[in-house]
Amino acid sequence: MARAFFIPPIPHMEVPVQTLPRVLCSSEAISSPATSLTTARANGVGLLGCGTVGSGVARRLLASHPGLIRGIAVRDPHKPRDVRWDDFSSDAFDVVDDPSVRVVVECIGGLGLARELILRAIARGKDVVTANKDLIATEGPWLAAFAARTGASLRYEAAVGGAIPIVRALGGSLAGEDVFEIGGVLNGTTNFVLDAMDGGAEYADALAEAQRLGFAEQDPRSDVDGHDAAHKLAILAGLAFRRPSVSPALARRGIGGISRDDVRAGAERGLRLKLVAVARKAGDVIEAGVTPAFVPEDHPFARPRGAENVVRVVGRGCGTLVFSGAGAGGDATASSVVADVLAALEARERGVQAHEGEDLVSAPLRAPVLVRFASGSVVTSDAMPLDALEAAAGGFGHVIQSLSKGRGEVQSMIPVWRDAA
């Protein structure tokens, strides 16, 4: 049967770094409220996808809340699974459309089918729970505005930090806080790799070990190139500063060019190398970006080991708050998904709110830079913008030129993290 339903146009999202695309605010998302097809008596859950995260969600709900799941959609219903369910469906649309389903849990991932199914659920006024950071980080502001118009809620605690309850904190107890800064170490794969390099491993060996242990995908580019951390930072920045925020607007550098010599140069100064993702107020703008950076050994960003994450919030009233723990993995992510499902069913909170107003204006992070030359290293006295590092390294900008005399070629340029005064 052909399916036809209204999907409002979404703006084109492929934009260069540093150019923030226009995203729709809640008053623009849809011309008139959609009619909710979710009945008042509906209280079931429809699960889309039963992979690593989805199966963890299914097992938890089946054990603690029997009868709550009304349907599970999978690509291959006959594939053996560690989930006690007798009626897997191959039609995810049927699960979304089931009148007994009030909460749709999306565990498919990606930007294709998952997006279509989430839009369909929201259009029907159904609550949506997802761990899909790729989608939320690129179209989350628009989806939240759409949900606000249809009476649905959109929840994505599991999209950032695994079991760390940072999204709920920002949307709840910190919703009225004047946040100065948010960020930290948001990607477990890169933290594992850099931690191993700190212990003496070479980059390629550390990455291979992360893949062997399941901390890194066979195609690790999303992690090591900084895309994953940028997605998470965009989500956190939008919540913290209450403005629409998307990841293509963030300056980003990955860890692919890091060597043992870089790690050693920092260690000689009492610094540890981390992939840092931070957004902070700098006058009238928000500086934001993702970059490998040296951090002091006693800094909160230096604490995560292995695949751990850490998130720090600095606010006017709350002071400094540090959240840390398992940032990835099926069990940790499933825990956050289930918490969102129960919150939706009990209507304990409205979920993530749509942010009105102008798009989040971001400038690249600025920081002093450790420049490693063939004959040693120097830390610049002036802060340099993240997006200018590659140009400075290639063209020997005026700051670098003044440092390079007698020191030979530039081997690498890595920011040195300093907290704002």
C-alpha positions in Angstrom: 0.0 0.0 0.0 1.4 3.4 -0.9 2.0 5.7 2.0 1.4 9.4 1.8 1.9 11.9 4.6 2.9 15.5 5.0 6.6 16.3 5.5 7.4 20.0 5.7 10.5 21.0 3.7 13.8 20.9 5.5 16.6 23.4 4.6 19.7 22.1 2.8 22.2 21.1 5.5 25.5 20.6 3.5 27.3 23.8 4.3 31.0 24.7 4.8 32.5 24.8 8.2 31.9 28.1 10.0 28.7 28.8 8.1 25.6 28.1 10.1 22.6 27.0 8.1 19.2 28.6 8.7 17.0 26.2 10.8 13.3 26.6 11.4 12.1 28.0 14.7 9.0 26.6 16.4 6.8 29.2 14.8 7.9 28.3 11.4 8.2 24.5 11.4 4.7 23.7 10.2 1.9 26.0 9.1 -0.8 24.5 11.4 -0.8 21.9 14.2 -1.1 18.3 12.9 -3.9 16.2 14.2 -2.7 13.6 16.7 -3.7 10.1 15.8 -2.5 8.8 19.2 -5.5 7.9 21.3 -5.6 8.8 25.0 -5.7 5.1 26.0 -2.5 4.2 24.0 0.4 3.4 26.3 2.5 1.0 24.3 6.0 1.1 22.9 7.1 0.4 19.4 10.7 -0.4 18.9 12.5 0.2 15.6 15.7 -1.8 15.3 17.0 -4.6 17.5 20.8 -4.4 17.1 23.2 -3.7 19.9 21.2 -0.9 21.5 17.8 -2.0 20.4 18.2 -5.5 21.8 19.4 -4.0 25.1 16.3 -1.8 25.3 14.0 -4.7 24.5 15.5 -7.0 27.1 15.2 -4.3 29.8 11.6 -3.4 29.0 10.5 -7.1 28.6 12.0 -7.9 32.0 10.9 -4.8 34.0 7.6 -3.9 32.2 6.1 -7.0 30.5 3.4 -6.1 28.0 4.7 -2.6 27.3 6.3 -3.4 24.0 3.6 -3.7 21.2 5.9 -4.2 18.2 9.5 -4.7 17.2 10.5 -3.9 13.6 13.7 -5.4 12.2 15.2 -5.9 8.8 15.3 -9.7 9.0 12.6 -11.2 11.3 14.2 -14.6 11.0 17.6 -13.7 12.2 18.4 -15.3 15.6 18.4 -12.7 18.4 19.0 -12.7 22.1 15.5 -11.2 22.7 12.4 -13.3 23.7 9.9 -12.0 21.1 7.8 -14.1 18.9 6.5 -11.7 16.4 9.2 -9.5 14.8 7.9 -7.3 12.0 9.7 -6.4 8.8 7.5 -3.3 8.4 8.6 -0.4 10.6 5.8 1.8 9.3 3.2 -0.7 10.6 4.8 -0.4 14.1 4.8 3.4 14.0 1.1 3.4 12.8 -0.1 0.9 15.4 -2.8 2.8 17.4 -1.7 1.1 20.6 1.8 2.5 20.3 2.3 5.8 22.1 6.1 6.0 22.2 8.3 5.2 19.2 11.8 4.1 20.0 14.2 4.6 17.1 17.3 2.4 17.2 18.0 2.2 13.5 20.5 5.1 13.2 21.5 7.1 10.1 19.7 9.8 8.2 17.5 7.9 5.8 14.8 5.5 6.9 15.2 6.6 10.6 14.4 10.2 9.7 11.4 9.2 7.7 10.0 7.1 10.5 10.6 9.8 13.2 8.9 12.3 11.0 5.9 10.0 10.6 5.7 9.4 14.3 5.9 13.1 15.2 3.3 13.9 12.5 0.9 11.6 14.4 1.6 13.2 17.7 3.5 10.2 19.1 6.5 10.6 21.5 9.8 9.7 20.0 12.9 8.4 21.8 16.2 8.1 19.9 19.9 7.7 20.3 20.5 9.0 16.8 23.1 11.7 17.3 23.8 12.1 13.6 20.1 13.1 13.0 19.7 15.2 16.1 23.0 17.1 15.6 22.0 18.0 12.0 18.2 18.4 12.1 17.4 18.3 15.8 16.3 22.0 16.1 13.9 21.5 13.3 12.6 18.2 14.6 12.0 19.7 18.1 10.1 22.5 16.5 8.0 20.1 14.5 7.3 18.0 17.6 6.2 21.2 19.5 3.6 21.8 16.8 2.1 18.4 16.9 2.0 17.9 20.7 4.7 15.1 20.6 7.9 15.0 22.6 11.4 14.3 21.3 13.8 12.8 23.7 17.5 11.9 23.0 19.4 11.5 26.3 21.2 8.5 24.8 22.6 10.6 21.9 25.2 12.2 24.1 27.4 10.5 26.7 25.8 7.1 26.9 24.5 6.7 30.5 25.7 10.1 31.6 22.4 12.1 32.2 23.6 15.4 30.8 20.8 16.0 28.3 18.2 15.6 31.1 20.2 17.9 33.4 20.4 20.7 30.8 16.7 20.4 30.0 15.6 20.1 33.6 17.5 21.4 36.7 19.8 23.6 34.6 17.2 24.9 32.2 17.3 28.4 33.7 21.0 28.5 34.2 23.2 31.1 32.6 25.8 28.8 31.1 29.2 30.2 30.3 30.8 27.0 29.0 29.9 23.4 28.2 32.1 20.6 26.8 34.8 18.1 27.5 35.9 14.7 26.2 32.9 13.4 24.3 34.2 10.5 22.2 35.2 7.2 23.8 37.1 5.9 20.7 39.5 8.8 20.4 40.0 8.8 24.2 40.9 5.2 24.1 43.4 5.7 21.3 45.1 8.8 22.9 45.2 7.0 26.3 47.0 4.1 24.7 49.4 6.4 22.9 50.1 8.1 26.3 51.2 4.6 27.4 53.6 4.2 24.5 51.5 2.8 21.6 51.7 4.2 18.1 48.5 5.6 16.6 47.9 2.8 14.2 48.4 0.1 16.8 46.2 1.9 19.3 43.4 2.3 16.8 43.6 -1.4 15.8 43.3 -2.4 19.4 40.3 -0.2 19.8 38.7 -1.9 16.8 39.6 -5.3 18.2 37.9 -4.5 21.6 34.8 -3.1 19.9 35.5 0.6 20.9 36.0 1.6 17.3 34.1 0.8 14.1 35.9 -0.9 11.2 35.4 2.5 9.5 36.5 4.8 12.3 36.4 8.1 10.4 33.4 9.5 12.2 35.3 9.2 15.5 38.9 9.9 14.6 38.0 12.8 12.3 36.0 14.5 15.0 32.5 14.2 13.5 31.0 12.2 16.4 32.3 14.7 19.0 31.1 17.6 16.9 27.6 16.1 16.7 27.5 15.7 20.5 28.8 19.2 21.1 26.2 20.7 18.8 23.5 19.0 20.8 24.9 20.2 24.1 25.5 23.7 22.9 22.0 24.1 21.7 20.6 23.0 25.0 23.0 25.0 27.1 22.7 28.3 25.3 19.0 27.7 24.2 19.6 28.4 20.6 19.2 26.2 17.5 22.6 24.5 16.9 23.9 22.1 14.2 27.2 20.4 13.9 28.2 21.5 10.3 28.7 25.0 11.8 31.5 23.8 14.2 35.2 24.0 13.4 36.6 20.5 13.7 40.0 18.8 13.7 40.5 15.1 14.3 43.4 13.0 15.7 44.5 11.3 12.5 47.8 13.3 12.4 48.8 12.8 16.0 52.1 11.0 16.6 53.9 9.6 19.6 56.3 12.6 19.4 53.3 14.9 19.9 52.2 13.0 23.0 55.8 13.1 24.3 56.1 16.8 23.7 53.1 17.5 25.9 54.1 15.0 28.6 57.4 16.9 29.0 55.3 19.9 30.0 52.9 18.0 32.3 50.2 17.9 29.7 47.9 15.1 28.4 46.5 15.0 24.9 42.7 14.7 24.5 40.1 15.3 21.8 38.4 18.3 23.4 34.9 19.5 22.3 33.9 22.8 23.9 31.5 25.7 23.4 31.8 28.8 25.6 30.8 32.4 25.7 33.4 34.9 24.5 31.9 38.4 24.6 28.8 38.5 22.4 29.5 35.2 20.5 29.9 31.6 21.3 33.3 30.1 20.6 32.9 26.4 19.7 34.9 23.6 18.2 36.5 20.2 18.3 40.2 19.7 18.4 43.0 17.6 19.9 44.4 19.7 22.7 46.9 19.4 25.5 45.3 19.8 29.0 47.0 20.0 32.4 47.2 16.6 34.2 45.0 17.9 37.0 42.2 19.3 34.7 38.8 17.5 34.6 39.4 16.9 30.8 42.5 14.9 31.6 40.7 12.4 33.8 38.9 10.1 31.4 40.6 6.8 30.8 40.0 4.2 28.1 36.6 4.8 26.5 35.2 7.1 29.3 33.7 10.5 28.7 33.6 13.7 30.8 31.3 16.7 30.4 31.8 19.9 32.3 29.2 22.7 32.7 30.2 26.1 34.0 27.4 28.4 34.9 26.7 31.7 36.8 24.6 30.1 39.5 25.6 26.4 39.5 29.4 27.0 39.4 31.3 24.1 37.9 29.6 20.7 37.5 31.4 17.7 36.1 29.6 14.6 34.7 31.7 11.5 33.9 31.3 7.8 33.1 30.8 5.3 30.4 30.2 7.3 27.3 29.3 4.5 24.9 28.4 0.8 24.7 25.1 -1.0 24.2 24.2 -1.3 27.9 25.0 2.3 28.8 23.1 3.6 25.8 20.1 1.3 26.4 19.9 2.5 30.0 19.4 6.1 28.8 16.9 5.1 26.2 14.7 3.2 28.7 14.8 6.1 31.1 13.5 8.4 28.3 10.8 5.8 27.4 9.5 5.7 31.0 9.6 9.5 31.3 7.6 9.8 28.1 5.0 7.3 29.3 4.6 8.9 32.7 4.7 12.4 31.2 7.2 13.4 33.9 8.6 16.1 31.7 7.9 17.5 28.3 11.1 16.3 26.7 13.6 18.6 24.9 12.1 21.9 24.2 12.2 23.7 20.8 14.4 26.8 20.9 13.2 30.0 19.4 15.1 32.9 18.2 18.2 33.4 16.1 20.5 30.5 15.2 23.5 29.9 17.6 26.3 32.1 16.3 29.6 30.4 16.8 33.2 31.4 16.2 36.1 29.0 16.3 37.7 28.1 19.6 40.8 30.2 20.3 43.7 28.8 22.4 47.5 29.1 22.6 49.2 26.5 20.4 52.1 24.1 21.1 54.2 24.3 18.0 56.5 21.3 17.6 59.6 22.0 15.5 62.3 19.5 14.4 64.5 20.8 17.3 61.9 21.3 20.0 58.6 22.9 20.9 57.2 26.3 21.8 53.9 27.5 23.1 52.6 30.6 21.5 51.8 33.5 23.8 48.8 34.5 21.8 45.6 32.5 21.3 45.0 31.3 17.7 41.6 30.4 16.2 41.2 26.7 15.5 40.2 27.3 11.9 43.5 29.1 11.1 45.9 26.4 12.3 46.2 24.6 9.0 46.8 27.8 7.1 49.4 29.0 9.7 51.2 25.6 9.5 51.3 25.6 5.7 52.1 29.3 5.2 54.0 30.1 8.3 51.7 32.9 9.6 53.3 35.8 11.4 52.9 34.2 14.8 54.6 31.0 13.7 57.3 32.7 11.6 58.5 34.6 14.6 59.0 31.3 16.5 60.5 29.3 13.7 63.9 30.9 13.4 66.6 28.4 14.0 64.2 25.7 15.0 63.6 24.0 11.7 60.4 22.8 10.1 57.0 22.8 11.9 56.1 19.2 12.8 52.7 19.8 14.3 50.5 22.5 15.9 48.2 21.5 18.7 46.2 23.8 21.0 46.9 24.0 24.7 43.7 24.2 26.6 43.3 27.0 29.2 40.2 27.7 31.0 38.7 31.2 30.5 39.7 33.7 33.1 
